[in-house]
């Protein structure tokens, strides 16, 4: 038994002798935190979410021993914006991040925004981020300046390099960072094949050396974002081709981290979260994942773009084999961590709400949000959800329109000019967003539209020409006025 587990056991015995409940000792024995965040993984890509072609036994085990969320969302269906919400507990618009930052971007997450690492640092947590950061690759915005003791990985998406099959510009070489410095360059696809294994090795090493103290490990995998890279031992091991092989390696990564936690007898005192940053990049066809039948994918605010898999294991709070169908979002992770650890809550306004009542399975608890909002395209408020209802505001979106997708790493062409009028869907009866019911529920449309107007006034909407009174600026390097 490691020293931290021994200390926890002694504490619980003392609490028992003193007549104090175990629940009251939570704040004195805060959990370790592991967050595995994948890139472009679809809602239907795990066997615990219905995949018949990709075996994911380790993630399935987390779900069997914890909670599987059926209606878990990201705030925007694209990389940087989605990650900013997870890291800060805010809608991306609030913190001035939109879309996907690129190598020429001069902005990043503002250093004054409190991150998931910074909320637990005052409690003595060791913190690490290994993987794709994508919240600014300049010094003031890197993980080591945002509360993480350790960082290694790539600063933005793995396709932002000279090897992109249809790059709109000549991307620079893809750097690999150690702490706040470039250590080497990812030159070839063979180099990309090694990324998942290296991130996993570092994650296990971090658990091993910090097992006697509380820690936060954030593992934002660069996969399964294209170009796909997978270790030799996982190639051709699934029925889903290279994409399925990549997911198998990610699942194995989860298993290795779990094994490290078990080795040190700290698994049950660890809040273990697995989720994705947005839906699959459908134009890549056999190199993309599955939405499980949900409409469209990455880069759209239809369900296939913003609804993602999420599994949480923490037996001190979460019942084994439980399911949550209450709509929740990545913005809720930070305030949940604050409640479970007793950490430092942000002084600035955030949008997330602790979902500890949902984790406890409290059926009498109100939902964390009366409504959830989905932005895309640099601040366009395109859709919102209120209970069972999903309202799309008039906007253009991209789609393959039923045409064959790409294959072997070469994408098909989207039609970016498709327009949707104002439409209302009953997600409880129609999760695939096929039947517009606004004519039958005009009162719902009026109420949701009024709520949307209130949020537009706070966080803006380019479609309506509203800037928003509560939007905060991103961090900028000197003399940078645009990205």
N, C-alpha and C positions, 0 to 999 in steps of 0.2 A: 504494500500500500504506500503511495507516495505521500510526502509530508502534507500537501494540501488536503488530500482525502482524509488523512489521519486527523488533521485539525478539524475538518468538517464533522467527522464522526464524534470527536470529543465534544464539539459544540452542541450537536444534536442530543447527546447523552445528558449534558448539563441542562439543556432546555427541558428535557423530559423530567429530570429530577426536580427542576424548579417549577414544573407545571406549565411551561410555555409551549405553545403549539409549534409544530415544525414550520407551519406557514409563517409564523411571526419571525422566524429566523432567516427568512429569505434575504432581507436587506443586509444581514451580517455575513451571508455566504453567497455573494452574487455569482451568477453563472458565468462560465466561459461562454464565448460566442463564436460560432463558426458560420460564415455566410458564403455559400457557393453560388455564384451568379454567372450563368452561362450567356452566350451571345448569339442571338437569332434562333433560339430553340423554340419550337412550336409547342402549343398546348397539347398536341396529340403525340408527342415524341417519347413518352415514357410508358412502360407497360402498365404502371399503376394508373395511367390516364387512358388506357385502352389500346396502346400500340401492340399489334400482333407480330411485328417484324423486328423490333429492337428490344432485346432483353436488357432490363435495367434492375437487376436484383438488389443492389445496394441501396439505390434510391427508393425502390419498392419497400425495402425493410424499414427505412426511415418512416415511410408513410404508414406501414403496418404498426409501427411502434409509436406513431405520433399522429399528426393531423394533415389531411390532404385538403387543400382549398380548391373548390370548383369554380369560384368566381373571383379570382385574384387578378389585379390589374396593374399596369404601368401607366404613368401619366402621359407619356408620349411614346409612339412606337418606333423610336430610333435611339441610337446609342448614347450620346452625351446627355441629352435631355433626360432620358430614362434613368441614367446613373446618378444624375444630380438629385433626383427625387429620392432615391434610395439612401444616398449619403447624407442628405440634409433634412429629410422629412418635409420638404416643400415641393409644391408644383414647380416644374422647371422654369416656368415664366416668372415666378416670384424671385428666383435667384439669377435671372438674366441669362439662362442657358437655353439654347434651342437647337434642334437638329443634331448634327454630328460635327464636332470640331474637326478641322483638317490640319495638315502639317503647316500651313501658312497662317493659321489662326493666331491672333495676338491676345486672346482672352482666355479665361479659365474661371473655375470656381473661386469666388472672392475669398481671400484669407479670413475675412471676418465672419463667414458663415460657419456655424458649428457643425462638425461632422460626427458620424457615428463613433469614430475613434476618439474625438475630443470630449464626448459626453462621458466616456469611461476612464479617460486618462487620469483625472484627479483621484480615482479610486485605486490607483496603483496597477491598472491593467497594462500588460504588454500588448502592443498592437502591431499588426503587420498587414500589408496589402501586397499580394503577389498576383500579377496578371495584367489585364488590359485596364488602364486607368481612364483615359479619354475624358478628363475634365480639365485639360490644360497641360501642355508639355513644357512650359517655361517654369523656371525655378520657383516662383512664388505660388504656383498652383499644383506642384507635384505632391504626391502622398506624404512625403517626409515633411512638408510644410503644412499639412492638413491633419496632423495628429497621429500619423502612423510612424512607429519607430523604424520599421523596415519596409523596403519596397524593392521589388524586382519585376521586370516585365516590359511590355510595350506600351507606349504612351497613348496610342490611338489604334484604330482598327487595323487588322493584319493585311487588309487589301490596299492600304494606303502606302503603296510601294511601287517600284518600277514594273513589277510583274503583273499589275492589274490588267485584265484582258481588254477593257474598254475605258481606260482612264481618261477623264476629261482634260487632264493636264499631266505633265511629267512629274510624278510623285518623287520625292527624295528617297534615299535608302531608308529602310525601316530600322530604327534603333532599338536596342535592348538596354534598359536602364538597370543599374545597380545603385540603390539609394537615389541620389539626385544627379547622377552623372551617366552619360552614355558609356556602356562597357564594351559593346561590340555591335555589329550590324547583322541583321537577319538578311542574308544574301539570296538564299535559294529556298525552294519548296522543301528540300531536305532539312534545312534549318527549321522550317515551320513544323515539320513532323515531330520535333523534339520538345515543342513548347509545353504541351500538356503534361508530359512526364516530368519536365524540370519544375514546373510550378507545383506539381504534386510533391516532388521530393522536398522542395523548400517548405511546403506547408507541413509535412510530417516532421521535418527537422525543427520547425518552429514549435510544434506541439511538444516534441521531446524535450526541448530546452526550457520550456515555460510551464511544464506540468505542475510545478509546485507553487504557481501563482495564477491569479485570474488573467485571462487573455482574450483578445478579440482578433480573430483571423478572418480577413476578407479576401476571398479567392475569386476574383472576376476572370473566369477563363476567357481566352481569346477565341475559343471554338464554341460552337460549330460555325462561326462566321467563315465565309469563303475568303481565301482559298483554304480548303480543308487540309489539315495536317494530322496524321495519326501515326503512332508508333508501329513498328513492324509487327509486333506480336498481336495487334488488334486488326490488322488488315484482313479483309475478306472473312470476317467472323460473324456477319449478320446477313439477313435477307434484304437489307435496305441499302446495300452498296456502301460507298465510302462514307456517306453521311451517318449511316447507322454504326459503322465502325468507330467514328469519332465519338458518338454518344456512348458507346460501350466503354471507351477509354475514360470518358468523363465519369461514368458510373463507377469504374474501377478506382478512379481518383477519390471519389466519395468513400469507397470501401477502405482505401488505404488510410484516409484521415480518421475514419471511424475506428479502425484497428489500432491506430496510435492512441486515440482517446481511451479505448478499452485497456490497452496495455498499461496505462497509467491510472486506471480505475477512476477516470473522470468523465466518462461518457454521459452518465446520468445527471451530471451537474453541468452539462453543456447545452446551451440553446443552439440547435443545429438547424439552419435554414437553407433550403435549396429553392432557387427560382431562376427565371430567365428575364432578360432585359426587354424583349419584345418578341413578336411572332416571327415566323420563318420568312426568308427572302425568296419568295415563290418563283421569281423569274429564273432562278438557278436550277429549278427542276430536280434532277436526281442528286444535286448537291445542296438541296434545301430540305427542311423538315416538313412536318404535317401540322395543320391546325386542328386536326380531329373533326373536320367538317365545318368549323367556324368560317365565317366569310372573310375573304381576302387575307392579307398578311402584313408583314413588316411595311412600315411607311404609310399605313392607313389607320384610321380610327374605327374601322369595323372590328368586330370581335376577334378575328384572326390576327389582328395587329396588336391589340392592347390587352387581351386576356392571356395570361401566361400560367404555366404550372408553378405551384408553390407547395412545398412540403415543409413542415416544422416539427421537430422532435425535441421535447423537453419534458421528461416524465414527472418532474416535480410540479408541473402545471397542466400538461397536455395528456389527455387520456389516449391510450393506445387504440389504434384503429378508428379514430374519430374523423369526421368530415365537417368542413365548414362551407356552407353555401351563401353566407353573408358576404356581400361585396366588400372587399378590402383592397388595399393598394400598397405599393412600395413606400409611399409617404408615411405609412403607419409603422414601419420597422423601427425608425429612430425613437419615437415616443414609447414604443413597446420596450425597447432596450432601456430607456430611462426608468420606466416603472419597475422592471425586473431587477435592475442593478442598483437603483437609488442614485443613478448618475446625474450629471449636470444637465438640466434642461436648457434649451436655447433661450436666450433673452429676447431674441427677435421672433417675430410672428412666424409660425410654421403652419402647415395645412394638415399634417398627419395627426392621428388619434391613436392612443394605445389600444391594441386589440387583445390585451390580456383577458378581458371577459370572454372573448370569443375563443381564445386558447383554452380557457378553463371549461368551455362548453356550457356557459351560462345562458340557457335559452331565454331567460327573462331580461337579459341585457339588451339595451337598444343597439341598433347597428351603429358602427363608428361614424358613418357618414349618412346624412340625409340624401346627398347626391355626390356623384363623382364626375369630374370633368376631364375631357381628353382634347389636348391641343396637338397641332402639327403645323408644319410649314411656317416656322418663325412666328408663332403666336396666333395662328388661326384657331379659334375655338370651334372645333368641328362637330363635337358630339358630347353628350352627357348621359349619365345613368342615374335614375332615381328609383330605388326599389327594383321592381320588376321591369321598369320601363327604360328604353334606350331611345333618345331623341337625337337624330342627325340634323344639323343645320345645313342649309344649302352650301355646298362646296365642291371643288374638283378633287378627284383622287385618281390614283394609278391602278391599273388592272390589266391582266392578260386577256380579259374578256373571253375566257374559255379556250384561247389559243394554246398550242403546245408550249410548254416551258422549255428552258434551255437544258443542256446536258453536258456532262463531262467538264464542268467548270466554266462553260461559256453561257452567259445568260441570254434569255429571250428579251425582246423589246416590249416594254410596257406601253400602254396608251395612257398618257398623263392627262388627257383632256376630258375624261368622263365626269359628268356632273350629276350630283344627287340633289333633288329638291328636299324640302323639309319632310322628313319621314319619321314615324314612330313605330317602334317594335316592342312587343311583349316578350322579353327574353325568357320568361318562365315557360311560356308556351311555344316560343319560337327563337331558340338560341342561335339559329343560323341566319337570322335577320332577312327573312324572305317575304314576310307579309306586313305591309304598311297598314297600321290600324288607327292612324290619326283621325280619320273621319268618324270613327266610333268612339273616340275618347278625346273630344276637343278640350275638355276641362284639364286633362293631364297635360296637353300641349301648352295651354295657357300658363299653368303653374310652372312647368319646367322652363318655359321661355322667360318667365319673370325671374326665376332663380338664376338662370344663365345671365340675364342682364345685370343682376347684382354682382355676379362674379366677373363679368366683363369690366365693370367699373373698377374692380379691385386689381385684376391681373391682366386686363387688356384683351383685345381681340382685333387682329389686323383686318379680318373680314368686315368688321363693323367700324373700323377706323378709330377704335378706342385704345388709348395707351395704357390705362390702368394706374390707379393712384398708389398701389402698394408694390409695384414692381421695383426690385432692387437691382442695381447695376452689377454686372459680373466684374471680376478682377481684370485689369488690363496692364500690360507691360507699358512702360513709358512711351509716349508719343504714338500710341495705337488708338485709333478712333473707329476702327471697323475690323471685321474678321471675314 
